[in-house]
């Protein structure tokens, strides 16, 4: 009876672990955290964000906050109502759907004057990246709210190596479960 429970536990472990192990937790701004005068577009440029990954916004509570906004609010630094903001200083956002995601700081003029804003594209494992929007982001040259167009507006295509490593890992887990069943 105990070996049957052990086999069930191993099977559950083999199924659940790959999904958990493949999610990545990104600390926004790395060691700088969520702050003013930091180039978040440069920070995000070479990163690939997948559904299931997490963004962690670290900052001194009370000094900043995080608002998830739409593209227009992002460009204009339009601050939503205060009750929509995250304010803990260690805010974790799980990326649950694919597509563009926009985040701003709603404290004072941190977004408009100091560039405290982040835009990313989240990819779904089973889909290819969507094309860049055909409408350019409006900006006023020379203003503090100018948003530079990303040098690579289309997120990198999913790597076939990612699929191979995931498949290899799942194959290893399946082999471990098979060996466990043979030992019983």
C-alpha positions as CSV (number, residue, x, y, z in Angstrom):
1,X,0.0,0.0,0.0
2,X,2.8,2.4,0.9
3,X,4.6,1.8,-2.4
4,X,1.3,2.6,-4.3
5,X,1.1,5.9,-2.4
6,X,4.8,6.5,-3.2
7,X,4.1,5.9,-6.9
8,X,1.2,8.3,-6.9
9,X,3.3,10.9,-5.2
10,X,6.0,10.5,-7.7
11,X,3.6,10.7,-10.6
12,X,2.1,14.0,-9.2
13,X,5.6,15.3,-8.6
14,X,6.6,14.5,-12.2
15,X,3.5,16.3,-13.6
16,X,3.6,19.4,-11.4
17,X,7.3,20.1,-11.2
18,X,8.0,20.9,-14.8
19,X,5.3,23.7,-14.8
20,X,6.7,25.2,-11.6
21,X,10.3,24.8,-12.6
22,X,9.9,26.5,-15.9
23,X,8.4,29.7,-14.5
24,X,10.9,32.5,-14.1
25,X,10.7,35.2,-11.4
26,X,12.0,38.5,-12.7
27,X,12.9,41.3,-10.2
28,X,12.1,44.4,-12.2
29,X,15.2,46.5,-12.4
30,X,17.3,43.7,-10.9
31,X,19.4,45.1,-8.0
32,X,18.1,48.7,-8.7
33,X,14.5,47.6,-8.2
34,X,11.5,49.8,-9.0
35,X,12.9,53.3,-8.9
36,X,13.2,56.6,-10.8
37,X,15.8,57.4,-13.5
38,X,16.2,53.8,-14.6
39,X,15.8,52.5,-18.2
40,X,13.3,49.7,-17.8
41,X,13.0,49.3,-21.6
42,X,16.7,48.5,-21.7
43,X,16.3,46.1,-18.8
44,X,13.4,44.2,-20.5
45,X,14.9,44.3,-24.0
46,X,16.7,41.0,-24.0
47,X,14.3,39.1,-21.7
48,X,11.6,36.8,-22.8
49,X,8.5,36.7,-20.7
50,X,6.2,33.7,-20.7
51,X,2.7,33.1,-19.3
52,X,3.4,31.8,-15.7
53,X,6.4,34.0,-15.1
54,X,6.4,36.5,-12.3
55,X,7.4,40.1,-12.1
56,X,8.6,41.3,-8.7
57,X,8.5,45.0,-8.1
58,X,10.8,45.9,-5.1
59,X,10.9,49.4,-3.7
60,X,10.7,51.2,-0.3
61,X,7.0,51.1,0.6
62,X,5.4,54.5,0.5
63,X,8.0,55.9,-1.9
64,X,6.7,54.2,-5.1
65,X,3.7,52.0,-6.2
66,X,2.8,49.9,-9.2
67,X,-0.2,50.3,-11.5
68,X,-1.1,48.0,-14.3
69,X,-2.4,50.2,-17.1
70,X,-3.3,50.1,-20.8
71,X,-1.1,51.4,-23.6
72,X,-2.7,54.9,-23.7
73,X,-2.3,55.4,-19.9
74,X,1.2,54.2,-20.3
75,X,2.2,56.7,-22.9
76,X,0.4,59.6,-21.1
77,X,1.4,58.5,-17.6
78,X,-2.3,58.6,-16.6
79,X,-2.6,57.4,-13.0
80,X,-5.5,55.1,-12.2
81,X,-7.5,55.5,-8.9
82,X,-5.3,54.9,-5.9
83,X,-7.2,51.7,-4.9
84,X,-6.0,50.0,-8.1
85,X,-2.3,50.4,-7.1
86,X,0.1,47.9,-5.5
87,X,1.9,49.4,-2.6
88,X,3.6,46.7,-0.5
89,X,7.2,47.4,-1.7
90,X,7.5,43.7,-2.7
91,X,4.7,43.4,-5.3
92,X,4.5,40.1,-7.2
93,X,2.5,40.0,-10.5
94,X,2.0,36.6,-12.1
95,X,1.8,37.0,-15.9
96,X,-1.3,34.9,-16.6
97,X,-2.2,35.9,-20.1
98,X,-0.1,36.6,-23.3
99,X,0.1,40.1,-24.9
100,X,1.5,43.5,-24.1
101,X,1.6,44.5,-20.4
102,X,2.1,48.1,-19.2
103,X,3.1,49.2,-15.7
104,X,3.8,52.7,-14.2
105,X,4.5,54.3,-10.9
106,X,1.7,56.6,-9.8
107,X,3.6,58.6,-7.3
108,X,3.9,62.3,-8.1
109,X,5.5,62.7,-11.6
110,X,7.7,59.5,-11.4
111,X,6.3,58.2,-14.6
112,X,6.2,61.4,-16.6
113,X,9.4,63.1,-15.5
114,X,11.6,60.2,-14.4
115,X,10.6,57.3,-16.7
116,X,9.4,54.9,-14.0
117,X,7.4,52.7,-16.4
118,X,7.7,49.3,-18.0
119,X,6.2,47.7,-21.0
120,X,6.7,44.0,-21.8
121,X,5.3,41.4,-24.2
122,X,4.2,38.1,-22.6
123,X,4.4,35.0,-24.8
124,X,2.2,32.0,-24.6
125,X,4.2,28.7,-24.9
126,X,2.0,27.4,-27.6
127,X,1.7,30.5,-29.8
128,X,4.2,32.5,-31.8
129,X,4.7,36.2,-31.0
130,X,2.2,38.7,-32.3
131,X,3.4,41.3,-34.7
132,X,4.3,44.8,-33.5
133,X,1.4,47.3,-33.4
134,X,1.1,49.2,-36.6
135,X,0.3,52.4,-34.8
136,X,3.5,54.1,-33.5
137,X,3.6,55.2,-29.9
138,X,2.9,59.0,-29.9
139,X,5.5,61.2,-28.4
140,X,6.6,64.7,-28.2
141,X,10.3,65.0,-29.2
142,X,12.4,66.4,-26.4
143,X,9.8,66.0,-23.7
144,X,10.3,64.1,-20.5
145,X,7.4,61.8,-21.5
146,X,9.0,60.7,-24.8
147,X,8.9,56.9,-25.2
148,X,11.6,55.5,-27.5
149,X,10.4,52.8,-29.8
150,X,11.9,49.5,-28.9
151,X,14.8,48.5,-31.2
152,X,13.2,45.1,-31.5
153,X,9.4,45.7,-31.3
154,X,8.6,42.0,-31.9
155,X,9.5,39.7,-29.0
156,X,12.0,37.0,-29.9
157,X,10.5,33.9,-31.4
158,X,10.2,31.0,-29.0
159,X,13.4,29.0,-29.1
160,X,13.2,25.4,-30.2
161,X,15.9,24.8,-27.6
162,X,13.3,25.7,-24.9
163,X,11.0,23.0,-26.2
164,X,13.7,20.5,-26.3
165,X,14.8,21.2,-22.7
166,X,11.2,21.1,-21.5
167,X,10.7,17.8,-23.4
168,X,13.9,16.4,-22.1
169,X,13.0,17.3,-18.5
170,X,9.6,15.7,-18.9
171,X,11.2,12.6,-20.4
172,X,13.5,12.4,-17.4
173,X,10.5,12.6,-15.0
174,X,8.6,10.0,-17.0
175,X,11.6,7.7,-16.8
176,X,11.9,8.2,-13.1
177,X,8.2,7.3,-12.6
178,X,8.7,4.2,-14.9
179,X,11.7,3.1,-12.8
180,X,9.7,3.6,-9.6
181,X,6.9,1.4,-11.0
182,X,9.4,-1.3,-12.0
183,X,11.0,-1.4,-8.5
184,X,7.6,-2.1,-6.9
